[in-house]
Amino acid sequence: MVAVVGTSQLGTDQVSMDLNSASTVVLQVLTQATSQDTAVLKPAEEQLKQWETQPGFYSVLLNIFTNHTLDINVRWLAVLYFKHGIDRYWRRVAPHALSEEEKTTLRAGLITNFNEPINQIATQIAVLIAKVARLDCPRQWPELIPTLIESVKVQDDLRQHRALLTFYHVTKTLASKRLAADRKLFYDLASGIYNFACSLWNHHTDTFLQQVSSGNEAVILSSLERTLLSLKVLRKLTVNGFVEPHKNMEVMGFLHGIFERLKQFLECSRSIGSDNVCRDRLEKTIILFTKVLLDFLDQHPFSFTPLIQRSLEFSVSYVFTEVGEGVTFERFIVQCMNLIKMIVKNYAYKPSKNFEDSSPETLEAHKIKMAFFTYPTLTEICRRLVSHYFLLTEEELTMWEEDPEGFTVEETGGDSWKYSLRPCTEVLFIDIFHEYNQTLTPVLLEMMQTLQGPTNVEDMNALLIKDAVYNAVGLAAYELFDSVDFDQWFKNQLLPELQVIHNRYKPLRRRVIWLIGQWISVKFKSDLRPMLYEAICNLLQDQDLVVRIETATTLKLTVDDFEFRTDQFLPYLETMFTLLFQLLQQVTECDTKMHVLHVLSCVIERVNMQIRPYVGCLVQYLPLLWKQSEEHNMLRCAILTTLIHLVQGLGADSKNLYPFLLPVIQLSTDVSQPPHVYLLEDGLELWLVTLENSPCITPELLRIFQNMSPLLELSSENLRTCFKIINGYIFLSSTEFLQTYAVGLCQSFCELLKEITTEGQVQVLKMDQLLGNMIEMWVDRMDNITQPERRKLSALALLSLLPSDNSIIQDKFCGIINISVEGLHDVMTEDPETGTYKDCMLMSHLEEPKVTEDEEPPTEQDKRKKMLALKDPVHMVSLQQFIYEKLKAQQEMLGEQGFQSLMETVDTEIVTQLQEFLQGF
C-alpha cells in the first residue's frame, strides 16, 4: 500500500509497505471498526475512510476477506469496504480511480478460488464480482465467464455452489444493462453459453429428482440449491438474452419443457414435509418456473404465442380442477392466475375492431385464446372462482372475530393482487368477465336467481355462498348494467337482508352494504337514497365492527357520487356524523383511523357550512389524536386533510381553532423538522385555507410566516402554493405583513428569479398588485436611466410581459408602449439609402471592429468581452422586431376589437411614432 497517511496506527512519515505488513495494520483497524465501543469505532472508521483512495488498499482488503482463518465480522466488513470501493473508484473516470495494474491483480484474485465457507460472505463476494463484471466484462475481463463455466463443472460441492452463485449474480447484472452496445454484448454471451446453461440445469434437476426419495435432507437441499441457482441463470438468459427467442430451438425447447418439470416438482411436494427447509426451497423453485413464463410473456408476447395453449391448459387444470388437489399451494395458485390474466388481457393478442388491420401474429394468438376459452371452460372457471375461491375461509372468519380491524385492512390490500390469493382471484374474475361478458353474464345471473329471498342463519355454507355470489355481482357491476334491475333488487332483496340482525348474518350485512357501494355510481336511482341513508344510519350502529367500517366506506362512495344531493342527506347528517365520530374513537389501528377520518373529511367537504352545528366533538378530539399519532405520519396527513375541510366548513369561525391549528401548521411546514417530508404538502394547503378563511391577522398567524423563507429556498413543486400563501397574507393585512417580512421576501424572490421558469417569475411579480406598482414606478422613473443600453433593456423587459390577459398588465399597457417608443428613439438609426430604420445596438460576430493606426489591435480578452457582449439581449434582440412580435401576439390573444380598445389607451402621437418605426413589418 503506497502513500498511506493516517492516525497513530500508521506513522505519518510512512509512505509504503509490503502487502503483509499493510494487511496487519488494516486488519487491526478493521477489527476496531467492528467494536461496539464508539470511542474505538469512530477513529477506526475515519482511518478506513482516509485509506479508501490509497493505492493498494483494496488488494489488502482482498487479502483479508479471502483469509478464512480470520474473524467472520472482520472479513464481512472487508468485503463491504471492497464493494463500496468498486462503486466509487473502479471506473476509469472516477476521482482517485484505481490503477489499471491494481484492477488487473484484483480481478485475478477474485476468481482464483470459489471456496468461501460462509454463505453471507459468499453472497457478498458474488455480488461484488458482478459489480466489477458490469464495468469490465467482457472487454477488460474476458476470462471471467470461461473461468465460471469451468468452475461450475468441478466435483467439489462447495466450489461448485460458490461458482454457480457467482455465475448467477454476474448473469443477472449483465442482463440488467440497457445501452444498445451492452445489450449486443449480452446477446452474444447468451447465445454462446445457453446450451451449456441448459445442460447444467438439466443435470442438477435430474440429480435432485433422483435424490428426492432418499430422505436425506442435507443431500436433497444441496441438490435443490444448485437446481434453483442454475434455473435463475437460465431465467435471465432466456428473458433478456435474445431479440427473437422464438427462432432459437434451445430456448423454446427449455420453455416447453418447463410444464413437465413443474409437474415433477409439484409431485415431489407429496414426499417432502411441510415444515422444513427443503419444502421452502422446493416451493421457491416451483415459483421460479412460473416467473420464467411470466417474464417471457411480458418481454416477448409474440414469441410466447406457441406457449399460450400449454400455459392455459396447465394453469386451468391445476387451479380449477381436481388435478391440483394435494400438490398446489397459495403462491403457486396466484402465479398461475397471473399467467391466465396476462394472456387474457395482453394487448398484443387483441385484434383491432377491423380484423384486417391486425397483424398475423395478433390474429394467431387471438385464435388460440378463442379456441381455449370455450363456453364449458369459461363457465367452469367462473363457477369455480365464485363458489370456491371467493368463499370466506375459516382463517378469515377467525381473523374477523379476533382482529376485526386487521381483517378490514387485509380485505382492502390495494396492489397486493399479484401476491395474495383473494385479491388475485377477484382481479382475475373481473378481467375474464370483462373479456367474455356475453358468455358469463347468464352464468352469474343464474347464480343470483338461485339465491332469492332470505337465507337460513343456521346454514353457514349457504350464507358464505351468497356472500361469494354478491361479491361477484359487485365486482362485475359495470358489465351487468343492462342485465340487472338494481333498484328493484335493492328494494326487494338487499334492503330486507340488511335488516336481519342475527350475529351469523353479519357476513351478508357487510357484503350487501359493500355491494351497494359498488353499484352506487353505476345504477342507483336518486329517489332511493333516503332509504339507503336510513340503512346506513342503522348499520353504523351494528354490533359488529367490520360491518360498521364497511358501512363507512359505502357512505364515502355515496357522498362522493356525482348524483349526491345535499338536501336529501341533511336530515341524516347529525346522526351519521355522530356515529362516524364514535367509530373514529373506537377503532385503534392507524390504518382504520385514517380511513374513518377520510370518510369524515368527505362528508364535511360535501355539506360545507352545514356541518358547523355538529363538529364540536371532532374539534375537541383532533388535538388528542394528533398527539397520539406522533409516530404515525400518514395518520397525521389524514388529520391535516380533515382540518382542511373543517376550516373550509367553519369559515371565519375557524379562528377558534387557532390554538391547535397554528402549531400544527408550524410543525408541518417547518423544513428543519423531519416530519415535514410527509406533512408539507397538506400542511401548506391547510395554511392557505386558514388564511383564506381568517377574519383578521393575529400575531400567531403572522409569526408562522417565518417558515416561508426556507420553503422558498427549496424551489419545490409546492412553490405555487407558497406564492398563494404570500398573496393570502397581503390580502389579509398587507401593511403589517410587509412591514415585517418585505425585506426578506425581496431577498428570497431575487434568488428565486435566477432559477425558476418564466411562469414562476411572473408568479413572483404578481404578489399584491406588486407587479402593477412596479410597472408604474418603472415608467415614472424611466428618465432617471440615462445609458441607452439600459433604456433598451428596460423596454425589452417590460415588453416581455406581453402578450397577457392579466388585467394589471393591461392597465399598464400605455406605459409599456411609451417606454418602448422612447427606447426606439434611443436606438433606431435611419438608413439614408433605403429610408428604413435599424437597431444600432445590434452586433454580429461577423463584424470585425475597425482599428485605426493609432489603436492597438484587440487582445484575446477584448475578443472574449465581445463574445460575452454578443450574448447580451441588448445586442442580440432587435427592439423594433421585438415590439412588432409582442404586439402581434397581443392582438392574436385579444382579437382585433380587444386589441384596438387596448391601443386606444395610448396617446395618438405615440401611436403615430410607433407606426413610423414599424414600417415594413
NORSUL-V478606 format. One record per backbone hydrogen bond with DSSP energy under -1.0 kcal/mol. CO is the residue of the C=O (numbers start at 1). NH is the residue of the N-H. E is the energy in kcal/mol with one decimal. If there is no record, write none. Layout:
CO_NH_E / CO_NH_E
//
This chain:
7_10_-1.7 / 11_14_-1.7 / 15_3_-5.0 / 18_22_-2.5 / 19_23_-2.5 / 20_24_-1.9 / 21_25_-1.9 / 22_26_-2.9 / 23_27_-2.8 / 24_28_-1.9 / 25_29_-1.8 / 26_30_-2.9 / 27_31_-2.3 / 28_32_-1.8 / 29_33_-2.0 / 32_35_-1.5 / 37_40_-1.3 / 37_41_-3.1 / 38_42_-2.4 / 40_44_-1.3 / 41_45_-2.4 / 42_46_-2.3 / 43_47_-2.2 / 44_48_-2.4 / 45_49_-2.1 / 46_50_-1.8 / 47_51_-1.8 / 51_54_-2.2 / 54_57_-1.8 / 55_2_-1.6 / 56_60_-1.8 / 57_61_-2.1 / 58_62_-2.3 / 59_63_-2.0 / 60_64_-1.8 / 61_65_-2.9 / 62_66_-1.3 / 64_67_-1.5 / 67_70_-1.6 / 71_75_-2.2 / 72_76_-2.8 / 73_77_-2.1 / 74_78_-2.2 / 75_79_-2.2 / 76_80_-2.1 / 77_81_-2.4 / 78_82_-2.1 / 79_83_-2.7 / 80_84_-2.4 / 81_85_-2.0 / 82_86_-1.8 / 83_87_-1.7 / 84_88_-1.6 / 85_89_-3.3 / 86_90_-1.3 / 89_98_-2.4 / 91_94_-1.4 / 94_97_-1.4 / 99_103_-2.2 / 100_104_-2.1 / 101_105_-1.9 / 102_106_-2.6 / 103_107_-2.8 / 104_108_-1.9 / 105_109_-2.2 / 106_110_-2.2 / 118_122_-2.8 / 119_123_-2.4 / 120_124_-1.8 / 121_125_-2.5 / 122_126_-2.3 / 123_127_-2.2 / 124_128_-2.4 / 125_129_-2.4 / 126_130_-1.9 / 127_131_-1.9 / 128_132_-2.0 / 129_133_-2.5 / 130_134_-2.2 / 132_136_-2.6 / 133_137_-2.3 / 136_140_-2.2 / 136_141_-1.3 / 141_144_-1.5 / 143_147_-2.1 / 144_148_-2.4 / 145_149_-2.7 / 146_150_-2.2 / 147_151_-2.2 / 148_152_-2.1 / 156_160_-2.5 / 157_161_-2.4 / 158_162_-2.6 / 159_163_-2.4 / 160_164_-2.2 / 161_165_-2.6 / 162_166_-2.2 / 163_167_-2.7 / 164_168_-2.2 / 165_169_-2.0 / 166_170_-2.7 / 167_171_-2.3 / 168_172_-2.9 / 169_173_-2.1 / 170_174_-2.7 / 171_175_-2.2 / 179_183_-2.8 / 180_184_-2.3 / 181_185_-1.9 / 182_186_-2.2 / 183_187_-2.6 / 184_188_-2.3 / 185_189_-2.3 / 186_190_-3.1 / 187_191_-2.4 / 188_192_-1.5 / 189_193_-1.8 / 190_194_-1.7 / 193_197_-2.7 / 194_198_-2.6 / 195_199_-2.3 / 196_200_-2.8 / 197_201_-2.3 / 198_202_-2.8 / 199_203_-2.4 / 200_204_-2.3 / 201_205_-2.6 / 202_206_-2.7 / 203_207_-2.2 / 204_208_-2.2 / 205_209_-2.5 / 206_210_-1.9 / 207_211_-1.8 / 208_212_-1.7 / 211_214_-2.0 / 215_217_-1.1 / 216_220_-2.5 / 217_221_-2.7 / 218_222_-2.2 / 219_223_-2.2 / 220_224_-2.7 / 221_225_-2.4 / 222_226_-1.4 / 223_227_-1.9 / 224_228_-2.5 / 225_229_-2.2 / 226_230_-2.4 / 227_231_-1.9 / 228_232_-2.0 / 229_233_-1.9 / 230_234_-2.1 / 231_235_-2.4 / 232_236_-1.7 / 233_237_-2.2 / 234_238_-3.0 / 235_239_-2.4 / 236_240_-2.2 / 237_241_-1.6 / 244_247_-2.0 / 245_248_-1.9 / 248_252_-2.2 / 249_253_-2.4 / 250_254_-2.3 / 251_255_-2.4 / 252_256_-2.6 / 253_257_-1.7 / 257_261_-2.1 / 258_262_-3.0 / 259_263_-1.9 / 260_264_-2.2 / 261_265_-2.6 / 262_266_-2.7 / 263_267_-2.1 / 264_268_-1.6 / 267_270_-1.6 / 268_271_-1.3 / 276_280_-1.5 / 277_281_-2.5 / 278_282_-2.8 / 279_283_-2.5 / 280_284_-2.0 / 281_285_-2.0 / 282_286_-2.3 / 283_287_-2.4 / 284_288_-2.0 / 285_289_-1.9 / 286_290_-1.6 / 287_291_-2.0 / 288_292_-2.0 / 289_293_-1.5 / 290_294_-2.6 / 291_295_-3.0 / 292_296_-2.2 / 293_297_-2.4 / 294_298_-2.1 / 295_299_-2.5 / 296_300_-2.9 / 300_304_-1.5 / 304_307_-2.7 / 305_308_-1.5 / 307_311_-2.6 / 308_312_-2.6 / 309_313_-2.5 / 310_314_-2.7 / 311_315_-2.6 / 312_316_-2.7 / 313_317_-2.0 / 314_318_-2.0 / 315_319_-1.9 / 316_320_-2.8 / 321_324_-1.0 / 322_325_-1.3 / 324_327_-1.7 / 324_328_-2.1 / 329_333_-2.3 / 330_334_-2.4 / 331_335_-2.1 / 332_336_-2.4 / 333_337_-2.5 / 334_338_-2.4 / 335_339_-2.0 / 336_340_-2.3 / 337_341_-2.8 / 338_342_-2.6 / 339_343_-1.8 / 340_344_-2.6 / 341_345_-2.7 / 346_349_-1.4 / 347_350_-1.6 / 354_357_-2.4 / 355_358_-1.8 / 359_363_-2.3 / 360_364_-2.3 / 361_365_-2.2 / 362_366_-2.7 / 363_367_-2.3 / 364_368_-1.9 / 365_369_-2.2 / 366_370_-2.8 / 367_371_-2.2 / 368_372_-1.6 / 369_373_-2.9 / 372_374_-2.4 / 374_378_-2.8 / 375_379_-2.6 / 376_380_-2.3 / 377_381_-2.5 / 378_382_-2.7 / 379_383_-2.7 / 380_384_-2.6 / 381_385_-2.7 / 382_386_-2.2 / 383_387_-3.1 / 384_388_-1.7 / 384_389_-1.5 / 385_390_-1.7 / 393_397_-2.6 / 394_398_-2.4 / 395_399_-2.2 / 396_400_-2.4 / 397_401_-1.8 / 398_402_-2.8 / 399_403_-3.3 / 403_407_-2.2 / 404_408_-1.9 / 405_409_-1.9 / 406_410_-2.2 / 407_411_-2.1 / 408_412_-1.1 / 416_419_-2.0 / 416_420_-2.3 / 420_424_-1.8 / 421_425_-2.7 / 422_426_-2.1 / 423_427_-2.4 / 424_428_-2.4 / 425_429_-2.3 / 426_430_-2.4 / 427_431_-2.5 / 428_432_-2.7 / 429_433_-2.8 / 430_434_-2.3 / 431_435_-2.1 / 432_436_-2.5 / 436_440_-2.2 / 437_441_-2.6 / 440_444_-2.2 / 441_445_-2.6 / 442_446_-2.1 / 443_447_-1.6 / 444_448_-2.0 / 445_449_-2.3 / 446_450_-1.4 / 448_451_-1.8 / 449_452_-1.1 / 456_459_-1.6 / 458_460_-1.1 / 459_463_-1.9 / 460_464_-2.3 / 461_465_-2.2 / 462_466_-2.2 / 463_467_-2.2 / 464_468_-2.1 / 465_469_-2.4 / 466_470_-2.8 / 467_471_-1.8 / 468_472_-2.0 / 469_473_-2.4 / 470_474_-2.1 / 471_475_-2.4 / 472_476_-2.0 / 474_477_-1.2 / 476_480_-1.8 / 480_483_-1.6 / 480_484_-1.6 / 484_486_-1.6 / 485_489_-2.2 / 486_490_-2.9 / 487_491_-2.0 / 488_492_-2.9 / 489_493_-2.3 / 489_494_-2.4 / 490_495_-2.9 / 493_497_-1.3 / 494_498_-1.7 / 497_500_-1.2 / 502_505_-1.4 / 503_506_-1.5 / 505_509_-2.1 / 506_510_-2.6 / 507_511_-2.1 / 508_512_-3.0 / 509_513_-2.0 / 510_514_-1.6 / 511_515_-2.8 / 512_516_-2.3 / 513_517_-1.5 / 514_518_-1.6 / 515_519_-1.5 / 516_520_-1.4 / 519_522_-1.7 / 519_523_-2.7 / 525_528_-1.3 / 526_529_-1.6 / 528_532_-1.8 / 529_533_-3.2 / 530_534_-2.1 / 531_535_-1.9 / 532_536_-2.7 / 533_537_-2.4 / 534_538_-1.8 / 535_539_-2.6 / 536_540_-2.3 / 538_541_-1.4 / 539_542_-1.8 / 544_548_-1.7 / 545_549_-2.5 / 546_550_-2.4 / 547_551_-2.2 / 548_552_-2.0 / 549_553_-1.7 / 550_554_-2.1 / 551_555_-2.4 / 552_556_-2.0 / 553_557_-2.0 / 554_558_-2.1 / 555_559_-2.5 / 556_560_-1.9 / 561_564_-1.8 / 565_569_-1.2 / 566_570_-2.4 / 569_572_-2.0 / 570_573_-1.3 / 572_576_-2.7 / 573_577_-3.0 / 574_578_-2.2 / 575_579_-2.4 / 576_580_-2.8 / 577_581_-2.2 / 578_582_-2.0 / 579_583_-2.1 / 580_584_-2.5 / 581_585_-1.9 / 582_586_-2.0 / 583_587_-2.4 / 589_593_-2.5 / 590_594_-2.4 / 591_595_-1.9 / 592_596_-2.6 / 593_597_-2.7 / 594_598_-2.1 / 595_599_-1.9 / 596_600_-2.6 / 597_601_-2.7 / 598_602_-2.1 / 599_603_-2.2 / 600_604_-2.7 / 601_605_-2.7 / 602_606_-2.2 / 603_607_-2.2 / 604_608_-2.0 / 607_610_-2.0 / 608_611_-2.0 / 609_612_-1.6 / 611_614_-2.2 / 615_619_-2.9 / 616_620_-1.8 / 617_621_-1.5 / 618_622_-2.4 / 621_625_-2.2 / 622_626_-2.8 / 623_627_-1.9 / 624_628_-2.3 / 625_629_-1.5 / 627_630_-1.1 / 629_632_-2.0 / 632_636_-1.8 / 633_637_-1.9 / 634_638_-1.6 / 635_639_-2.0 / 636_640_-2.5 / 637_641_-2.2 / 638_642_-2.2 / 639_643_-2.6 / 640_644_-2.3 / 641_645_-1.9 / 642_646_-2.4 / 643_647_-3.0 / 644_648_-2.0 / 645_649_-2.1 / 646_650_-2.5 / 647_651_-2.1 / 650_653_-1.7 / 651_654_-1.9 / 652_655_-1.6 / 653_656_-1.9 / 654_657_-2.1 / 655_658_-1.5 / 657_660_-1.8 / 657_661_-3.4 / 658_662_-2.0 / 660_664_-1.4 / 661_665_-2.2 / 662_666_-2.7 / 663_667_-2.4 / 664_668_-2.5 / 665_669_-1.8 / 667_670_-1.1 / 670_673_-2.1 / 673_676_-2.0 / 674_677_-1.7 / 675_678_-1.6 / 675_679_-2.2 / 676_680_-2.2 / 679_683_-3.0 / 680_684_-2.9 / 681_685_-1.8 / 682_686_-2.4 / 683_687_-2.4 / 684_688_-2.4 / 685_689_-2.4 / 686_690_-2.2 / 687_691_-2.0 / 688_692_-2.6 / 689_693_-1.5 / 691_694_-1.0 / 698_702_-2.5 / 699_703_-2.1 / 700_704_-1.5 / 702_705_-1.2 / 703_706_-1.9 / 704_707_-1.9 / 705_708_-2.1 / 707_711_-1.0 / 708_712_-2.4 / 709_713_-1.6 / 710_714_-1.1 / 716_719_-1.6 / 718_722_-2.0 / 719_723_-2.3 / 720_724_-2.0 / 721_725_-2.2 / 722_726_-2.4 / 723_727_-2.6 / 724_728_-2.3 / 725_729_-2.1 / 726_730_-2.1 / 727_731_-2.9 / 728_732_-2.0 / 729_733_-3.0 / 733_737_-2.4 / 734_738_-2.9 / 735_739_-2.2 / 736_740_-1.2 / 737_741_-2.6 / 738_742_-2.2 / 741_745_-2.5 / 742_746_-2.6 / 743_747_-1.9 / 744_748_-2.3 / 745_749_-3.0 / 746_750_-2.4 / 747_751_-1.7 / 748_752_-2.4 / 749_753_-2.7 / 752_755_-1.9 / 752_756_-2.5 / 757_761_-2.4 / 758_762_-2.4 / 759_763_-2.1 / 760_764_-2.2 / 761_765_-2.5 / 762_766_-1.4 / 764_767_-1.4 / 767_770_-4.3 / 769_773_-2.1 / 770_774_-2.5 / 771_775_-2.4 / 772_776_-2.3 / 773_777_-2.4 / 774_778_-2.5 / 775_779_-2.7 / 776_780_-2.3 / 777_781_-1.8 / 779_782_-1.1 / 781_784_-1.4 / 782_785_-1.7 / 787_791_-2.1 / 788_792_-2.6 / 789_793_-2.2 / 790_794_-2.2 / 791_795_-2.0 / 792_796_-2.7 / 793_797_-2.5 / 794_798_-2.5 / 795_799_-2.4 / 796_800_-1.5 / 798_801_-1.4 / 799_802_-2.1 / 806_810_-2.4 / 807_811_-2.1 / 810_813_-1.4 / 812_816_-2.1 / 813_817_-2.4 / 814_818_-2.4 / 815_819_-2.3 / 816_820_-2.2 / 817_821_-2.7 / 818_822_-2.2 / 819_823_-2.3 / 820_824_-2.1 / 821_825_-2.1 / 822_826_-1.5 / 823_827_-1.9 / 824_828_-2.7 / 827_840_-2.9 / 829_838_-2.2 / 831_835_-3.3 / 836_831_-3.4 / 838_829_-2.4 / 839_842_-1.2 / 844_847_-1.2 / 852_855_-1.1 / 859_863_-2.1 / 860_864_-2.6 / 861_865_-2.6 / 862_866_-2.2 / 863_867_-2.6 / 864_868_-2.2 / 865_869_-2.6 / 866_870_-2.1 / 868_871_-1.1 / 869_872_-1.6 / 872_875_-1.7 / 872_876_-1.2 / 873_877_-2.6 / 875_843_-2.2 / 878_882_-2.8 / 879_883_-2.7 / 880_884_-2.0 / 881_885_-2.5 / 882_886_-2.4 / 883_887_-2.6 / 884_888_-2.3 / 885_889_-2.3 / 886_890_-2.2 / 887_891_-2.3 / 888_892_-2.2 / 889_893_-1.8 / 890_894_-2.2 / 891_895_-2.4 / 895_899_-2.5 / 896_900_-2.3 / 897_901_-2.0 / 898_902_-1.7 / 899_903_-2.6 / 900_904_-1.7 / 902_905_-1.4 / 903_906_-1.8 / 907_911_-2.2 / 908_912_-2.3 / 909_913_-2.3 / 910_914_-2.5 / 911_915_-2.6 / 912_916_-1.9 / 913_917_-2.1 / 914_918_-1.7 / 916_919_-1.1 / 918_921_-1.9
//
